[in-house]
Amino acid sequence: MTIDDPVALAEVEAAFAAYERALMADDIPAMDALFHDAPTTNRFGVGEVLYGIDAIREFRKGRGGSPQRKLGRVAITVYGENFATADAEFFREGSARRGRQSQAWVKFADGWKVVSAHVSLEGDSH
């Protein structure tokens, strides 16, 4: 298996960047286009657990946009030709608290799509 084929890596990096732009602009159609349209697509957020694309879409419509943020380190790895992970640190405006985002991407006939996402904020260590 090839890890980080340069062509596939560039495709996922572009899709990840497109999602970040859409998220910051609250461009719901663009975000929806980058998530796999299926009941198996899931998103766990800071305050929500969403199973299926319909639940994700309903959440986005009612949210009123994501808090603005700046990305920290981003690590994208492509495994083979059709699967990738994207892990990113982020910092919301006005907060020093670090956030974390993980996404699993799959290449379908219509391009790279998120099939699973998780967003969390760093908490106190125990």
N, CA, C and O atoms as a GROMACS GRO file, in nm:
protein
  504
    1MET      N    1   0.084  -0.119   0.000
    1MET     CA    2   0.000   0.000   0.000
    1MET      C    3   0.088   0.124   0.000
    1MET      O    4   0.186   0.132   0.073
    2THR      N    5   0.051   0.218  -0.082
    2THR     CA    6   0.124   0.344  -0.088
    2THR      C    7   0.069   0.439   0.018
    2THR      O    8  -0.052   0.455   0.031
    3ILE      N    9   0.158   0.501   0.092
    3ILE     CA   10   0.121   0.604   0.190
    3ILE      C   11   0.160   0.739   0.131
    3ILE      O   12   0.273   0.760   0.088
    4ASP      N   13   0.063   0.831   0.131
    4ASP     CA   14   0.083   0.968   0.086
    4ASP      C   15   0.127   0.981  -0.060
    4ASP      O   16   0.221   1.053  -0.092
    5ASP      N   17   0.057   0.909  -0.148
    5ASP     CA   18   0.077   0.931  -0.290
    5ASP      C   19   0.061   1.082  -0.314
    5ASP      O   20  -0.038   1.140  -0.270
    6PRO      N   21   0.156   1.147  -0.382
    6PRO     CA   22   0.152   1.292  -0.395
    6PRO      C   23   0.024   1.346  -0.461
    6PRO      O   24  -0.025   1.452  -0.421
    7VAL      N   25  -0.030   1.276  -0.559
    7VAL     CA   26  -0.152   1.323  -0.625
    7VAL      C   27  -0.271   1.313  -0.531
    7VAL      O   28  -0.348   1.408  -0.517
    8ALA      N   29  -0.285   1.198  -0.466
    8ALA     CA   30  -0.397   1.180  -0.372
    8ALA      C   31  -0.384   1.276  -0.254
    8ALA      O   32  -0.484   1.332  -0.208
    9LEU      N   33  -0.263   1.294  -0.204
    9LEU     CA   34  -0.242   1.385  -0.092
    9LEU      C   35  -0.282   1.527  -0.129
    9LEU      O   36  -0.348   1.595  -0.050
   10ALA      N   37  -0.245   1.571  -0.247
   10ALA     CA   38  -0.284   1.706  -0.292
   10ALA      C   39  -0.435   1.719  -0.304
   10ALA      O   40  -0.491   1.824  -0.272
   11GLU      N   41  -0.501   1.614  -0.348
   11GLU     CA   42  -0.648   1.617  -0.359
   11GLU      C   43  -0.713   1.631  -0.222
   11GLU      O   44  -0.805   1.711  -0.205
   12VAL      N   45  -0.666   1.555  -0.125
   12VAL     CA   46  -0.724   1.562   0.009
   12VAL      C   47  -0.691   1.695   0.075
   12VAL      O   48  -0.777   1.753   0.142
   13GLU      N   49  -0.571   1.743   0.058
   13GLU     CA   50  -0.535   1.874   0.113
   13GLU      C   51  -0.627   1.983   0.056
   13GLU      O   52  -0.669   2.072   0.129
   14ALA      N   53  -0.657   1.975  -0.072
   14ALA     CA   54  -0.747   2.073  -0.135
   14ALA      C   55  -0.889   2.059  -0.081
   14ALA      O   56  -0.956   2.160  -0.055
   15ALA      N   57  -0.935   1.937  -0.064
   15ALA     CA   58  -1.070   1.915  -0.009
   15ALA      C   59  -1.077   1.964   0.135
   15ALA      O   60  -1.176   2.026   0.174
   16PHE      N   61  -0.974   1.937   0.214
   16PHE     CA   62  -0.969   1.983   0.353
   16PHE      C   63  -0.973   2.136   0.358
   16PHE      O   64  -1.046   2.194   0.438
   17ALA      N   65  -0.895   2.201   0.274
   17ALA     CA   66  -0.892   2.348   0.269
   17ALA      C   67  -1.027   2.403   0.226
   17ALA      O   68  -1.072   2.505   0.279
   18ALA      N   69  -1.092   2.338   0.131
   18ALA     CA   70  -1.226   2.382   0.087
   18ALA      C   71  -1.326   2.370   0.201
   18ALA      O   72  -1.411   2.457   0.218
   19TYR      N   73  -1.316   2.263   0.279
   19TYR     CA   74  -1.406   2.248   0.392
   19TYR      C   75  -1.382   2.358   0.496
   19TYR      O   76  -1.477   2.415   0.549
   20GLU      N   77  -1.257   2.388   0.524
   20GLU     CA   78  -1.226   2.493   0.622
   20GLU      C   79  -1.281   2.628   0.576
   20GLU      O   80  -1.336   2.704   0.656
   21ARG      N   81  -1.265   2.660   0.447
   21ARG     CA   82  -1.322   2.785   0.394
   21ARG      C   83  -1.473   2.786   0.409
   21ARG      O   84  -1.531   2.887   0.450
   22ALA      N   85  -1.537   2.676   0.375
   22ALA     CA   86  -1.684   2.667   0.385
   22ALA      C   87  -1.729   2.680   0.529
   22ALA      O   88  -1.829   2.746   0.557
   23LEU      N   89  -1.656   2.617   0.621
   23LEU     CA   90  -1.691   2.623   0.763
   23LEU      C   91  -1.684   2.767   0.813
   23LEU      O   92  -1.775   2.813   0.882
   24MET      N   93  -1.577   2.838   0.780
   24MET     CA   94  -1.560   2.974   0.828
   24MET      C   95  -1.660   3.071   0.764
   24MET      O   96  -1.692   3.174   0.823
   25ALA      N   97  -1.708   3.039   0.645
   25ALA     CA   98  -1.805   3.124   0.575
   25ALA      C   99  -1.949   3.080   0.602
   25ALA      O  100  -2.042   3.143   0.553
   26ASP      N  101  -1.968   2.974   0.679
   26ASP     CA  102  -2.099   2.913   0.702
   26ASP      C  103  -2.168   2.883   0.570
   26ASP      O  104  -2.288   2.907   0.553
   27ASP      N  105  -2.091   2.830   0.476
   27ASP     CA  106  -2.143   2.791   0.344
   27ASP      C  107  -2.194   2.648   0.354
   27ASP      O  108  -2.123   2.552   0.326
   28ILE      N  109  -2.320   2.636   0.395
   28ILE     CA  110  -2.378   2.504   0.422
   28ILE      C  111  -2.380   2.416   0.297
   28ILE      O  112  -2.345   2.298   0.308
   29PRO      N  113  -2.419   2.465   0.180
   29PRO     CA  114  -2.414   2.376   0.062
   29PRO      C  115  -2.273   2.323   0.034
   29PRO      O  116  -2.258   2.207  -0.005
   30ALA      N  117  -2.172   2.406   0.053
   30ALA     CA  118  -2.035   2.359   0.028
   30ALA      C  119  -1.994   2.255   0.132
   30ALA      O  120  -1.930   2.156   0.099
   31MET      N  121  -2.031   2.277   0.259
   31MET     CA  122  -2.000   2.178   0.362
   31MET      C  123  -2.071   2.047   0.332
   31MET      O  124  -2.011   1.939   0.341
   32ASP      N  125  -2.199   2.055   0.296
   32ASP     CA  126  -2.275   1.934   0.264
   32ASP      C  127  -2.214   1.858   0.148
   32ASP      O  128  -2.213   1.735   0.148
   33ALA      N  129  -2.162   1.930   0.050
   33ALA     CA  130  -2.102   1.866  -0.068
   33ALA      C  131  -1.975   1.790  -0.032
   33ALA      O  132  -1.935   1.698  -0.104
   34LEU      N  133  -1.911   1.826   0.078
   34LEU     CA  134  -1.786   1.761   0.119
   34LEU      C  135  -1.807   1.650   0.220
   34LEU      O  136  -1.710   1.584   0.259
   35PHE      N  137  -1.930   1.628   0.264
   35PHE     CA  138  -1.963   1.515   0.351
   35PHE      C  139  -2.038   1.412   0.268
   35PHE      O  140  -2.121   1.447   0.185
   36HIS      N  141  -2.008   1.286   0.292
   36HIS     CA  142  -2.073   1.177   0.220
   36HIS      C  143  -2.222   1.177   0.253
   36HIS      O  144  -2.261   1.180   0.370
   37ASP      N  145  -2.305   1.174   0.150
   37ASP     CA  146  -2.450   1.179   0.163
   37ASP      C  147  -2.503   1.040   0.194
   37ASP      O  148  -2.548   0.967   0.106
   38ALA      N  149  -2.496   1.003   0.325
   38ALA     CA  150  -2.537   0.868   0.364
   38ALA      C  151  -2.574   0.864   0.512
   38ALA      O  152  -2.527   0.946   0.590
   39PRO      N  153  -2.658   0.770   0.548
   39PRO     CA  154  -2.692   0.754   0.690
   39PRO      C  155  -2.576   0.702   0.774
   39PRO      O  156  -2.584   0.702   0.897
   40THR      N  157  -2.470   0.656   0.709
   40THR     CA  158  -2.353   0.605   0.780
   40THR      C  159  -2.249   0.713   0.811
   40THR      O  160  -2.149   0.685   0.877
   41THR      N  161  -2.272   0.836   0.764
   41THR     CA  162  -2.180   0.947   0.790
   41THR      C  163  -2.213   1.005   0.927
   41THR      O  164  -2.328   1.039   0.955
   42ASN      N  165  -2.110   1.017   1.012
   42ASN     CA  166  -2.132   1.063   1.148
   42ASN      C  167  -2.041   1.180   1.182
   42ASN      O  168  -1.934   1.197   1.125
   43ARG      N  169  -2.088   1.262   1.279
   43ARG     CA  170  -2.009   1.375   1.327
   43ARG      C  171  -2.034   1.391   1.477
   43ARG      O  172  -2.147   1.409   1.521
   44PHE      N  173  -1.926   1.383   1.553
   44PHE     CA  174  -1.932   1.408   1.697
   44PHE      C  175  -1.869   1.545   1.720
   44PHE      O  176  -1.752   1.566   1.687
   45GLY      N  177  -1.946   1.638   1.776
   45GLY     CA  178  -1.896   1.772   1.800
   45GLY      C  179  -1.871   1.798   1.947
   45GLY      O  180  -1.879   1.707   2.030
   46VAL      N  181  -1.840   1.922   1.977
   46VAL     CA  182  -1.813   1.961   2.115
   46VAL      C  183  -1.936   1.936   2.202
   46VAL      O  184  -1.923   1.894   2.317
   47GLY      N  185  -2.055   1.963   2.148
   47GLY     CA  186  -2.176   1.948   2.228
   47GLY      C  187  -2.283   1.863   2.163
   47GLY      O  188  -2.397   1.863   2.209
   48GLU      N  189  -2.250   1.791   2.058
   48GLU     CA  190  -2.352   1.714   1.987
   48GLU      C  191  -2.293   1.582   1.934
   48GLU      O  192  -2.173   1.570   1.910
   49VAL      N  193  -2.384   1.486   1.919
   49VAL     CA  194  -2.350   1.356   1.861
   49VAL      C  195  -2.450   1.335   1.748
   49VAL      O  196  -2.570   1.324   1.772
   50LEU      N  197  -2.400   1.330   1.625
   50LEU     CA  198  -2.486   1.328   1.507
   50LEU      C  199  -2.460   1.203   1.425
   50LEU      O  200  -2.352   1.184   1.370
   51TYR      N  201  -2.561   1.118   1.416
   51TYR     CA  202  -2.553   0.996   1.336
   51TYR      C  203  -2.632   1.017   1.208
   51TYR      O  204  -2.753   1.040   1.212
   52GLY      N  205  -2.564   1.010   1.096
   52GLY     CA  206  -2.629   1.022   0.965
   52GLY      C  207  -2.624   1.164   0.911
   52GLY      O  208  -2.624   1.262   0.986
   53ILE      N  209  -2.620   1.173   0.779
   53ILE     CA  210  -2.608   1.304   0.713
   53ILE      C  211  -2.729   1.392   0.740
   53ILE      O  212  -2.714   1.514   0.746
   54ASP      N  213  -2.848   1.335   0.757
   54ASP     CA  214  -2.965   1.418   0.785
   54ASP      C  215  -2.950   1.491   0.918
   54ASP      O  216  -2.984   1.609   0.927
   55ALA      N  217  -2.900   1.424   1.020
   55ALA     CA  218  -2.878   1.488   1.150
   55ALA      C  219  -2.771   1.597   1.139
   55ALA      O  220  -2.784   1.702   1.202
   56ILE      N  221  -2.667   1.571   1.061
   56ILE     CA  222  -2.561   1.670   1.041
   56ILE      C  223  -2.617   1.793   0.973
   56ILE      O  224  -2.588   1.906   1.013
   57ARG      N  225  -2.697   1.774   0.870
   57ARG     CA  226  -2.757   1.887   0.798
   57ARG      C  227  -2.850   1.968   0.888
   57ARG      O  228  -2.847   2.091   0.886
   58GLU      N  229  -2.931   1.901   0.968
   58GLU     CA  230  -3.022   1.972   1.058
   58GLU      C  231  -2.943   2.055   1.159
   58GLU      O  232  -2.980   2.168   1.189
   59PHE      N  233  -2.836   2.000   1.212
   59PHE     CA  234  -2.750   2.073   1.306
   59PHE      C  235  -2.693   2.198   1.240
   59PHE      O  236  -2.696   2.306   1.300
   60ARG      N  237  -2.642   2.184   1.120
   60ARG     CA  238  -2.582   2.299   1.052
   60ARG      C  239  -2.683   2.409   1.026
   60ARG      O  240  -2.652   2.527   1.042
   61LYS      N  241  -2.803   2.372   0.988
   61LYS     CA  242  -2.907   2.473   0.960
   61LYS      C  243  -2.941   2.553   1.085
   61LYS      O  244  -2.968   2.673   1.076
   62GLY      N  245  -2.942   2.488   1.201
   62GLY     CA  246  -2.982   2.556   1.323
   62GLY      C  247  -2.870   2.620   1.401
   62GLY      O  248  -2.895   2.691   1.498
   63ARG      N  249  -2.747   2.597   1.361
   63ARG     CA  250  -2.633   2.643   1.439
   63ARG      C  251  -2.605   2.792   1.425
   63ARG      O  252  -2.565   2.856   1.522
   64GLY      N  253  -2.625   2.847   1.307
   64GLY     CA  254  -2.592   2.988   1.286
   64GLY      C  255  -2.444   3.012   1.265
   64GLY      O  256  -2.395   3.122   1.291
   65GLY      N  257  -2.374   2.915   1.218
   65GLY     CA  258  -2.232   2.931   1.185
   65GLY      C  259  -2.140   2.880   1.295
   65GLY      O  260  -2.177   2.873   1.412
   66SER      N  261  -2.021   2.844   1.253
   66SER     CA  262  -1.918   2.795   1.345
   66SER      C  263  -1.845   2.913   1.408
   66SER      O  264  -1.829   3.017   1.343
   67PRO      N  265  -1.800   2.899   1.532
   67PRO     CA  266  -1.712   3.002   1.587
   67PRO      C  267  -1.589   3.016   1.497
   67PRO      O  268  -1.534   2.917   1.449
   68GLN      N  269  -1.546   3.138   1.477
   68GLN     CA  270  -1.428   3.162   1.393
   68GLN      C  271  -1.305   3.107   1.464
   68GLN      O  272  -1.296   3.108   1.586
   69ARG      N  273  -1.210   3.059   1.383
   69ARG     CA  274  -1.092   2.994   1.440
   69ARG      C  275  -0.975   3.006   1.344
   69ARG      O  276  -0.990   3.041   1.227
   70LYS      N  277  -0.858   2.975   1.397
   70LYS     CA  278  -0.736   2.963   1.317
   70LYS      C  279  -0.683   2.822   1.337
   70LYS      O  280  -0.685   2.768   1.448
   71LEU      N  281  -0.636   2.764   1.229
   71LEU     CA  282  -0.579   2.631   1.238
   71LEU      C  283  -0.439   2.636   1.294
   71LEU      O  284  -0.362   2.729   1.268
   72GLY      N  285  -0.406   2.534   1.372
   72GLY     CA  286  -0.269   2.511   1.415
   72GLY      C  287  -0.211   2.403   1.325
   72GLY      O  288  -0.222   2.410   1.202
   73ARG      N  289  -0.151   2.305   1.385
   73ARG     CA  290  -0.092   2.196   1.307
   73ARG      C  291  -0.201   2.112   1.241
   73ARG      O  292  -0.303   2.080   1.302
   74VAL      N  293  -0.177   2.077   1.116
   74VAL     CA  294  -0.267   1.991   1.040
   74VAL      C  295  -0.185   1.873   0.989
   74VAL      O  296  -0.078   1.891   0.931
   75ALA      N  297  -0.235   1.752   1.012
   75ALA     CA  298  -0.167   1.630   0.965
   75ALA      C  299  -0.265   1.551   0.879
   75ALA      O  300  -0.366   1.502   0.928
   76ILE      N  301  -0.233   1.539   0.752
   76ILE     CA  302  -0.315   1.464   0.658
   76ILE      C  303  -0.233   1.347   0.606
   76ILE      O  304  -0.118   1.364   0.564
   77THR      N  305  -0.292   1.229   0.610
   77THR     CA  306  -0.225   1.108   0.561
   77THR      C  307  -0.321   1.033   0.471
   77THR      O  308  -0.438   1.013   0.506
   78VAL      N  309  -0.272   0.993   0.354
   78VAL     CA  310  -0.352   0.915   0.260
   78VAL      C  311  -0.299   0.772   0.259
   78VAL      O  312  -0.179   0.748   0.245
   79TYR      N  313  -0.391   0.677   0.274
   79TYR     CA  314  -0.358   0.535   0.277
   79TYR      C  315  -0.413   0.472   0.150
   79TYR      O  316  -0.535   0.460   0.134
   80GLY      N  317  -0.326   0.431   0.061
   80GLY     CA  318  -0.371   0.376  -0.065
   80GLY      C  319  -0.426   0.487  -0.154
   80GLY      O  320  -0.375   0.599  -0.154
   81GLU      N  321  -0.530   0.455  -0.229
   81GLU     CA  322  -0.585   0.552  -0.325
   81GLU      C  323  -0.716   0.615  -0.280
   81GLU      O  324  -0.757   0.717  -0.335
   82ASN      N  325  -0.782   0.555  -0.179
   82ASN     CA  326  -0.920   0.595  -0.151
   82ASN      C  327  -0.952   0.627  -0.006
   82ASN      O  328  -1.069   0.650   0.026
   83PHE      N  329  -0.854   0.629   0.084
   83PHE     CA  330  -0.883   0.657   0.224
   83PHE      C  331  -0.777   0.751   0.281
   83PHE      O  332  -0.658   0.738   0.252
   84ALA      N  333  -0.824   0.847   0.362
   84ALA     CA  334  -0.732   0.942   0.424
   84ALA      C  335  -0.784   0.985   0.560
   84ALA      O  336  -0.903   0.978   0.588
   85THR      N  337  -0.691   1.031   0.643
   85THR     CA  338  -0.728   1.092   0.770
   85THR      C  339  -0.673   1.235   0.771
   85THR      O  340  -0.568   1.264   0.715
   86ALA      N  341  -0.748   1.323   0.836
   86ALA     CA  342  -0.704   1.461   0.854
   86ALA      C  343  -0.724   1.496   1.001
   86ALA      O  344  -0.835   1.487   1.054
   87ASP      N  345  -0.618   1.536   1.065
   87ASP     CA  346  -0.622   1.574   1.206
   87ASP      C  347  -0.567   1.715   1.217
   87ASP      O  348  -0.462   1.747   1.163
   88ALA      N  349  -0.642   1.800   1.288
   88ALA     CA  350  -0.602   1.940   1.298
   88ALA      C  351  -0.624   1.994   1.438
   88ALA      O  352  -0.718   1.957   1.507
   89GLU      N  353  -0.533   2.082   1.478
   89GLU     CA  354  -0.553   2.162   1.597
   89GLU      C  355  -0.611   2.295   1.552
   89GLU      O  356  -0.579   2.344   1.444
   90PHE      N  357  -0.696   2.354   1.636
   90PHE     CA  358  -0.747   2.486   1.604
   90PHE      C  359  -0.761   2.569   1.730
   90PHE      O  360  -0.766   2.516   1.841
   91PHE      N  361  -0.768   2.700   1.711
   91PHE     CA  362  -0.782   2.794   1.820
   91PHE      C  363  -0.893   2.892   1.784
   91PHE      O  364  -0.883   2.965   1.686
   92ARG      N  365  -0.998   2.894   1.865
   92ARG     CA  366  -1.110   2.985   1.842
   92ARG      C  367  -1.068   3.127   1.879
   92ARG      O  368  -0.988   3.148   1.970
   93GLU      N  369  -1.124   3.223   1.807
   93GLU     CA  370  -1.095   3.364   1.837
   93GLU      C  371  -1.131   3.394   1.981
   93GLU      O  372  -1.238   3.356   2.029
   94GLY      N  373  -1.041   3.462   2.049
   94GLY     CA  374  -1.065   3.503   2.186
   94GLY      C  375  -1.041   3.395   2.290
   94GLY      O  376  -1.073   3.415   2.407
   95SER      N  377  -0.984   3.282   2.249
   95SER     CA  378  -0.960   3.173   2.344
   95SER      C  379  -0.824   3.111   2.318
   95SER      O  380  -0.784   3.092   2.203
   96ALA      N  381  -0.753   3.079   2.424
   96ALA     CA  382  -0.626   3.009   2.411
   96ALA      C  383  -0.645   2.858   2.416
   96ALA      O  384  -0.550   2.783   2.396
   97ARG      N  385  -0.766   2.814   2.444
   97ARG     CA  386  -0.796   2.672   2.454
   97ARG      C  387  -0.783   2.605   2.318
   97ARG      O  388  -0.838   2.653   2.219
   98ARG      N  389  -0.712   2.494   2.313
   98ARG     CA  390  -0.690   2.424   2.187
   98ARG      C  391  -0.808   2.332   2.156
   98ARG      O  392  -0.860   2.262   2.242
   99GLY      N  393  -0.849   2.335   2.030
   99GLY     CA  394  -0.949   2.242   1.980
   99GLY      C  395  -0.882   2.138   1.893
   99GLY      O  396  -0.771   2.157   1.843
  100ARG      N  397  -0.953   2.025   1.876
  100ARG     CA  398  -0.901   1.917   1.792
  100ARG      C  399  -1.010   1.872   1.697
  100ARG      O  400  -1.127   1.865   1.734
  101GLN      N  401  -0.971   1.843   1.577
  101GLN     CA  402  -1.064   1.795   1.474
  101GLN      C  403  -1.001   1.676   1.403
  101GLN      O  404  -0.886   1.682   1.360
  102SER      N  405  -1.077   1.569   1.392
  102SER     CA  406  -1.032   1.452   1.317
  102SER      C  407  -1.139   1.420   1.213
  102SER      O  408  -1.258   1.425   1.241
  103GLN      N  409  -1.093   1.386   1.094
  103GLN     CA  410  -1.184   1.349   0.987
  103GLN      C  411  -1.130   1.226   0.915
  103GLN      O  412  -1.010   1.211   0.895
  104ALA      N  413  -1.223   1.139   0.877
  104ALA     CA  414  -1.190   1.027   0.788
  104ALA      C  415  -1.249   1.062   0.652
  104ALA      O  416  -1.368   1.094   0.642
  105TRP      N  417  -1.168   1.056   0.549
  105TRP     CA  418  -1.208   1.091   0.412
  105TRP      C  419  -1.202   0.966   0.325
  105TRP      O  420  -1.110   0.885   0.338
  106VAL      N  421  -1.299   0.949   0.236
  106VAL     CA  422  -1.302   0.840   0.140
  106VAL      C  423  -1.321   0.900   0.002
  106VAL      O  424  -1.399   0.994  -0.016
  107LYS      N  425  -1.250   0.845  -0.096
  107LYS     CA  426  -1.266   0.892  -0.234
  107LYS      C  427  -1.377   0.811  -0.301
  107LYS      O  428  -1.366   0.690  -0.318
  108PHE      N  429  -1.484   0.882  -0.339
  108PHE     CA  430  -1.596   0.824  -0.411
  108PHE      C  431  -1.589   0.869  -0.557
  108PHE      O  432  -1.500   0.946  -0.593
  109ALA      N  433  -1.681   0.823  -0.639
  109ALA     CA  434  -1.682   0.861  -0.781
  109ALA      C  435  -1.692   1.012  -0.798
  109ALA      O  436  -1.640   1.068  -0.895
  110ASP      N  437  -1.758   1.080  -0.703
  110ASP     CA  438  -1.773   1.226  -0.713
  110ASP      C  439  -1.672   1.302  -0.627
  110ASP      O  440  -1.692   1.420  -0.599
  111GLY      N  441  -1.565   1.237  -0.585
  111GLY     CA  442  -1.457   1.305  -0.515
  111GLY      C  443  -1.442   1.263  -0.370
  111GLY      O  444  -1.511   1.173  -0.323
  112TRP      N  445  -1.352   1.330  -0.300
  112TRP     CA  446  -1.321   1.301  -0.161
  112TRP      C  447  -1.431   1.356  -0.072
  112TRP      O  448  -1.473   1.470  -0.087
  113LYS      N  449  -1.478   1.272   0.022
  113LYS     CA  450  -1.586   1.308   0.113
  113LYS      C  451  -1.552   1.266   0.255
  113LYS      O  452  -1.488   1.163   0.277
  114VAL      N  453  -1.594   1.346   0.353
  114VAL     CA  454  -1.582   1.310   0.493
  114VAL      C  455  -1.688   1.206   0.524
  114VAL      O  456  -1.805   1.224   0.493
  115VAL      N  457  -1.646   1.096   0.586
  115VAL     CA  458  -1.741   0.991   0.628
  115VAL      C  459  -1.755   0.987   0.780
  115VAL      O  460  -1.851   0.930   0.833
  116SER      N  461  -1.659   1.048   0.850
  116SER     CA  462  -1.663   1.052   0.996
  116SER      C  463  -1.583   1.173   1.042
  116SER      O  464  -1.474   1.200   0.992
  117ALA      N  465  -1.640   1.245   1.140
  117ALA     CA  466  -1.570   1.363   1.193
  117ALA      C  467  -1.590   1.371   1.343
  117ALA      O  468  -1.692   1.330   1.397
  118HIS      N  469  -1.488   1.424   1.409
  118HIS     CA  470  -1.493   1.444   1.553
  118HIS      C  471  -1.427   1.576   1.586
  118HIS      O  472  -1.316   1.604   1.542
  119VAL      N  473  -1.497   1.658   1.665
  119VAL     CA  474  -1.445   1.787   1.707
  119VAL      C  475  -1.452   1.793   1.859
  119VAL      O  476  -1.554   1.758   1.918
  120SER      N  477  -1.345   1.835   1.923
  120SER     CA  478  -1.344   1.847   2.069
  120SER      C  479  -1.256   1.963   2.112
  120SER      O  480  -1.173   2.013   2.035
  121LEU      N  481  -1.276   2.005   2.234
  121LEU     CA  482  -1.192   2.107   2.294
  121LEU      C  483  -1.110   2.043   2.403
  121LEU      O  484  -1.158   1.959   2.479
  122GLU      N  485  -0.985   2.084   2.410
  122GLU     CA  486  -0.896   2.028   2.511
  122GLU      C  487  -0.945   2.066   2.650
  122GLU      O  488  -0.978   2.182   2.676
  123GLY      N  489  -0.950   1.968   2.736
  123GLY     CA  490  -0.997   1.991   2.873
  123GLY      C  491  -0.885   1.975   2.973
  123GLY      O  492  -0.769   1.961   2.936
  124ASP      N  493  -0.922   1.977   3.097
  124ASP     CA  494  -0.825   1.958   3.204
  124ASP      C  495  -0.776   1.814   3.205
  124ASP      O  496  -0.854   1.721   3.181
  125SER      N  497  -0.649   1.794   3.233
  125SER     CA  498  -0.592   1.660   3.243
  125SER      C  499  -0.621   1.602   3.380
  125SER      O  500  -0.634   1.674   3.478
  126HIS      N  501  -0.630   1.472   3.384
  126HIS     CA  502  -0.651   1.404   3.513
  126HIS      C  503  -0.533   1.315   3.542
  126HIS      O  504  -0.530   1.248   3.646
   0.00000   0.00000   0.00000
